Amino acid sequence: MAVARFTPHLYRYFPTLPHDGEHVGGATARDVLAELNRRYPGLAGYIVDDAGALRKHVNIFIEGQLLADRATLSDPVHERGEIFFFQALSGG
């Protein structure tokens, strides 16, 4: 299973997310996010918009590489890989 990691901001809304990462299966970034949303209802709403595309101020890194498919999150995730959900803070 891949390890999903998160920016500290998401712990504010999902305090039960493990700080050392969540082991989760899934062949693509979308699959991983769907499983995480099943475990932590509402999490996907912070990552993707209503159409399922990555939100403007969110990035996903898979094995240190920026996600290429922001529209459908079809980038593959390796079984023993790492996927990092990075939510930038903005505003003033």
Backbone as ProteinMPNN parsed JSONL, in Angstrom:
{"seq_chain_A": "MAVARFTPHLYRYFPTLPHDGEHVGGATARDVLAELNRRYPGLAGYIVDDAGALRKHVNIFIEGQLLADRATLSDPVHERGEIFFFQALSGG", "coords_chain_A": {"N_chain_A": [[0.837, -1.19, 0.0], [0.41, 2.246, -0.717], [1.737, 5.236, 0.819], [0.005, 7.888, 2.09], [0.433, 11.277, 2.56], [0.043, 14.454, 4.25], [-0.424, 18.052, 4.241], [0.078, 20.127, 7.121], [-2.157, 21.796, 7.541], [-4.527, 20.388, 6.916], [-4.874, 18.71, 9.084], [-6.118, 20.199, 10.945], [-8.802, 20.128, 10.296], [-9.227, 17.46, 10.071], [-8.425, 15.806, 12.46], [-7.801, 13.168, 13.106], [-6.233, 12.11, 11.142], [-3.322, 10.275, 10.52], [-0.168, 11.42, 11.575], [2.167, 10.378, 10.61], [1.551, 9.437, 8.153], [-0.87, 7.812, 6.048], [-1.6, 4.549, 5.254], [-2.676, 3.379, 2.21], [-4.541, 1.903, -0.416], [-4.706, 1.926, -4.023], [-4.837, 2.459, -7.501], [-4.561, 4.795, -8.922], [-4.181, 8.381, -8.455], [-6.74, 9.408, -8.094], [-8.124, 7.119, -7.2], [-6.839, 6.649, -4.76], [-7.509, 9.008, -3.376], [-10.296, 8.674, -3.278], [-10.521, 6.443, -1.583], [-9.377, 7.514, 0.73], [-11.256, 9.502, 1.254], [-13.412, 7.915, 1.851], [-12.589, 6.876, 4.282], [-12.187, 9.194, 5.743], [-14.594, 11.116, 5.78], [-15.481, 13.83, 3.717], [-12.956, 14.81, 3.253], [-12.077, 14.815, 0.563], [-13.36, 17.036, -0.474], [-11.767, 19.162, 0.211], [-9.698, 18.843, -1.483], [-10.442, 18.353, -4.187], [-12.614, 19.894, -6.674], [-16.171, 20.384, -7.353], [-16.447, 19.125, -9.807], [-14.583, 17.203, -9.705], [-11.985, 17.828, -10.327], [-8.65, 18.844, -9.504], [-8.344, 21.246, -6.974], [-7.619, 24.773, -7.305], [-5.564, 25.813, -5.592], [-4.248, 23.583, -4.677], [-1.937, 20.933, -4.665], [-0.704, 17.79, -5.757], [1.74, 15.458, -5.072], [3.431, 12.742, -6.39], [5.613, 10.35, -5.549], [7.437, 12.436, -5.323], [7.06, 13.863, -7.652], [5.23, 16.305, -9.392], [1.739, 16.071, -9.791], [0.429, 15.29, -12.937], [-2.058, 15.142, -14.272], [-4.43, 17.144, -13.616], [-7.125, 17.304, -14.011], [-8.497, 14.775, -14.028], [-7.09, 13.219, -12.263], [-5.584, 10.928, -12.961], [-3.017, 9.964, -12.741], [-0.679, 7.365, -12.107], [-0.259, 5.502, -9.045], [2.182, 3.971, -7.24], [2.356, 0.777, -5.64], [3.985, 0.67, -3.331], [4.528, 3.282, -3.025], [4.633, 6.895, -2.475], [2.305, 9.413, -1.822], [1.593, 12.77, -1.753], [-0.44, 15.184, -0.417], [-0.838, 18.453, -0.908], [-1.873, 21.371, 0.342], [-2.094, 24.633, -0.341], [-2.065, 27.671, 1.5], [-3.929, 30.615, 1.23], [-4.896, 34.031, 0.824], [-5.775, 36.908, 2.815]], "CA_chain_A": [[0.0, 0.0, 0.0], [1.112, 3.529, -0.755], [1.597, 6.075, 2.006], [-0.527, 9.22, 1.805], [0.853, 12.288, 3.541], [-0.778, 15.651, 4.137], [0.071, 19.277, 4.848], [-0.473, 20.297, 8.474], [-3.444, 22.489, 7.539], [-5.641, 19.441, 6.886], [-5.058, 18.109, 10.412], [-7.036, 21.07, 11.673], [-10.157, 19.687, 9.987], [-9.257, 16.0, 10.176], [-7.392, 15.549, 13.474], [-7.455, 11.75, 13.241], [-5.257, 11.713, 10.12], [-2.057, 9.956, 11.164], [0.903, 12.355, 11.223], [3.24, 9.668, 9.909], [1.016, 8.982, 6.874], [-1.948, 6.819, 6.025], [-1.402, 3.502, 4.247], [-3.913, 3.299, 1.437], [-4.406, 1.309, -1.74], [-5.311, 2.619, -5.149], [-3.981, 2.442, -8.684], [-4.364, 6.17, -9.389], [-4.389, 9.409, -7.427], [-8.187, 9.473, -7.845], [-8.484, 5.952, -6.384], [-6.316, 6.895, -3.406], [-8.342, 10.038, -2.77], [-11.618, 8.09, -2.998], [-10.4, 5.611, -0.381], [-9.171, 8.421, 1.866], [-12.532, 10.157, 1.535], [-14.255, 6.913, 2.514], [-12.123, 6.779, 5.669], [-12.295, 10.522, 6.358], [-15.621, 11.781, 4.974], [-15.329, 15.267, 3.524], [-11.567, 15.149, 2.917], [-11.953, 15.097, -0.875], [-13.85, 18.391, -0.722], [-10.654, 20.095, 0.375], [-8.691, 18.516, -2.493], [-11.006, 18.498, -5.534], [-13.833, 20.687, -6.791], [-17.394, 19.61, -7.607], [-16.277, 18.348, -11.039], [-13.562, 16.187, -9.459], [-10.657, 18.327, -10.705], [-7.849, 19.357, -8.393], [-8.6, 22.657, -6.684], [-6.588, 25.692, -7.788], [-4.457, 25.991, -4.655], [-3.87, 22.276, -4.152], [-1.051, 20.13, -5.504], [-0.443, 16.419, -5.329], [3.032, 14.952, -5.516], [3.556, 11.291, -6.341], [7.053, 10.051, -5.601], [8.154, 13.689, -5.479], [6.742, 14.478, -8.944], [3.947, 16.987, -9.414], [0.661, 15.415, -10.526], [0.289, 15.828, -14.292], [-3.456, 15.192, -14.681], [-5.203, 17.866, -12.603], [-8.556, 17.207, -14.322], [-9.102, 13.501, -13.635], [-6.214, 12.569, -11.28], [-5.332, 9.58, -13.458], [-1.614, 9.579, -12.562], [-0.571, 6.117, -11.341], [0.37, 5.471, -7.722], [2.792, 2.661, -7.051], [1.904, 0.081, -4.433], [4.809, 1.041, -2.178], [4.901, 4.664, -3.276], [4.199, 7.955, -1.567], [1.492, 10.461, -2.435], [1.565, 13.882, -0.805], [-1.48, 16.157, -0.698], [-0.295, 19.737, -0.486], [-2.869, 22.412, 0.222], [-1.505, 25.933, -0.072], [-2.929, 28.633, 2.165], [-3.916, 31.9, 0.551], [-5.817, 35.007, 1.392], [-5.047, 37.944, 3.547]], "C_chain_A": [[0.875, 1.245, 0.0], [0.886, 4.269, 0.563], [1.131, 7.452, 1.557], [-0.112, 10.14, 2.941], [0.135, 13.599, 3.228], [-0.067, 16.86, 4.741], [-0.593, 19.452, 6.21], [-1.847, 20.957, 8.511], [-4.624, 21.513, 7.587], [-5.885, 18.767, 8.235], [-6.013, 18.936, 11.266], [-8.479, 20.604, 11.496], [-10.339, 18.181, 10.141], [-8.184, 15.56, 11.179], [-7.012, 14.085, 13.639], [-6.555, 11.247, 12.119], [-3.935, 11.401, 10.814], [-0.938, 10.878, 10.656], [2.059, 11.674, 10.502], [2.76, 9.086, 8.581], [-0.017, 7.891, 7.035], [-1.657, 5.814, 4.923], [-2.722, 3.264, 3.532], [-3.62, 2.701, 0.064], [-5.086, 2.16, -2.789], [-4.335, 2.674, -6.301], [-3.668, 3.839, -9.2], [-4.557, 7.133, -8.221], [-5.873, 9.52, -7.082], [-8.641, 8.316, -6.956], [-8.05, 6.152, -4.931], [-7.189, 7.916, -2.699], [-9.731, 9.503, -2.424], [-11.573, 7.234, -1.735], [-10.187, 6.481, 0.862], [-10.473, 9.117, 2.243], [-13.516, 9.193, 2.185], [-13.886, 6.824, 3.989], [-12.33, 8.076, 6.447], [-13.301, 11.338, 5.543], [-15.437, 13.301, 4.939], [-13.93, 15.688, 3.108], [-11.428, 15.543, 1.447], [-12.421, 16.504, -1.214], [-12.79, 19.458, -0.553], [-9.619, 19.934, -0.738], [-9.205, 18.769, -3.912], [-12.28, 19.334, -5.504], [-15.028, 19.781, -7.1], [-17.312, 18.744, -8.86], [-15.222, 17.257, -10.877], [-12.157, 16.592, -9.864], [-9.947, 18.888, -9.473], [-8.125, 20.845, -8.205], [-7.378, 23.502, -7.049], [-5.364, 25.751, -6.874], [-4.036, 24.688, -3.971], [-2.94, 21.609, -5.162], [-0.953, 18.738, -4.906], [0.903, 16.021, -5.92], [3.042, 13.441, -5.34], [5.018, 10.969, -6.547], [7.862, 11.321, -5.899], [7.899, 14.416, -6.788], [5.336, 15.084, -8.9], [2.942, 16.226, -10.283], [0.487, 16.076, -11.886], [-1.173, 16.046, -14.666], [-4.314, 15.822, -13.576], [-6.706, 17.708, -12.812], [-9.172, 15.913, -13.809], [-8.268, 12.707, -12.641], [-5.883, 11.134, -11.672], [-3.884, 9.125, -13.307], [-1.528, 8.311, -11.711], [0.141, 6.313, -10.005], [0.9, 4.068, -7.521], [2.421, 2.084, -5.686], [2.698, 0.475, -3.189], [5.284, 2.493, -2.291], [4.422, 5.621, -2.196], [3.417, 8.981, -2.369], [1.281, 11.537, -1.374], [0.533, 14.902, -1.274], [-1.061, 17.475, -0.066], [-1.329, 20.816, -0.733], [-2.222, 23.732, 0.622], [-2.531, 26.814, 0.638], [-2.815, 29.943, 1.42], [-4.932, 32.823, 1.22], [-5.064, 36.027, 2.215], [-5.819, 38.626, 4.537]], "O_chain_A": [[1.932, 1.288, 0.629], [-0.038, 3.962, 1.315], [1.784, 8.103, 0.741], [-0.283, 9.824, 4.118], [-0.319, 13.827, 2.107], [0.774, 16.724, 5.629], [-1.708, 18.974, 6.424], [-2.625, 20.699, 9.429], [-5.625, 21.799, 8.243], [-6.993, 18.301, 8.498], [-6.637, 18.422, 12.195], [-9.28, 20.674, 12.428], [-11.454, 17.691, 10.318], [-7.156, 15.007, 10.788], [-5.99, 13.788, 14.258], [-6.151, 10.084, 12.129], [-3.473, 12.202, 11.627], [-0.79, 11.082, 9.451], [2.853, 12.347, 9.844], [3.486, 8.32, 7.947], [-0.032, 7.153, 8.02], [-1.484, 6.202, 3.768], [-3.747, 2.987, 4.156], [-2.577, 2.968, -0.534], [-5.93, 3.003, -2.483], [-3.142, 2.908, -6.104], [-2.637, 4.053, -9.838], [-5.03, 6.753, -7.15], [-6.229, 9.705, -5.918], [-9.456, 8.513, -6.054], [-8.8, 5.861, -3.999], [-7.571, 7.714, -1.546], [-10.281, 9.849, -1.378], [-12.485, 7.293, -0.911], [-10.755, 6.208, 1.92], [-10.758, 9.3, 3.427], [-14.359, 9.606, 2.982], [-14.761, 6.71, 4.847], [-12.611, 8.06, 7.645], [-12.908, 12.157, 4.713], [-15.265, 13.957, 5.966], [-13.738, 16.815, 2.654], [-10.731, 16.506, 1.128], [-11.917, 17.104, -2.163], [-12.907, 20.546, -1.117], [-8.758, 20.796, -0.914], [-8.491, 19.332, -4.741], [-12.934, 19.469, -4.47], [-14.901, 18.556, -7.106], [-18.021, 17.743, -8.971], [-14.989, 16.475, -11.799], [-11.228, 15.79, -9.759], [-10.586, 19.345, -8.525], [-8.136, 21.608, -9.17], [-6.253, 23.005, -7.094], [-4.234, 25.738, -7.363], [-3.538, 24.69, -2.846], [-3.145, 21.716, -6.371], [-1.103, 18.549, -3.699], [1.165, 16.221, -7.106], [2.703, 12.926, -4.275], [5.594, 11.276, -7.591], [8.848, 11.28, -6.636], [8.466, 15.485, -7.015], [4.386, 14.456, -8.434], [3.274, 15.79, -11.386], [0.405, 17.301, -11.972], [-1.497, 17.042, -15.315], [-4.85, 15.122, -12.717], [-7.484, 17.951, -11.89], [-10.251, 15.937, -13.217], [-8.684, 11.631, -12.213], [-5.896, 10.233, -10.834], [-3.551, 8.009, -13.706], [-2.227, 8.193, -10.705], [1.016, 7.167, -9.861], [0.157, 3.091, -7.62], [2.206, 2.812, -4.718], [2.126, 0.597, -2.105], [6.308, 2.872, -1.723], [3.887, 5.22, -1.163], [3.823, 9.368, -3.465], [0.852, 11.256, -0.255], [0.619, 15.42, -2.388], [-0.946, 17.589, 1.154], [-1.632, 21.144, -1.88], [-1.848, 23.926, 1.779], [-3.731, 26.701, 0.39], [-1.721, 30.34, 1.02], [-5.715, 32.406, 2.073], [-3.836, 35.993, 2.288], [-5.307, 39.518, 5.213]]}, "name": "protein", "num_of_chains": 1, "seq": "MAVARFTPHLYRYFPTLPHDGEHVGGATARDVLAELNRRYPGLAGYIVDDAGALRKHVNIFIEGQLLADRATLSDPVHERGEIFFFQALSGG"}
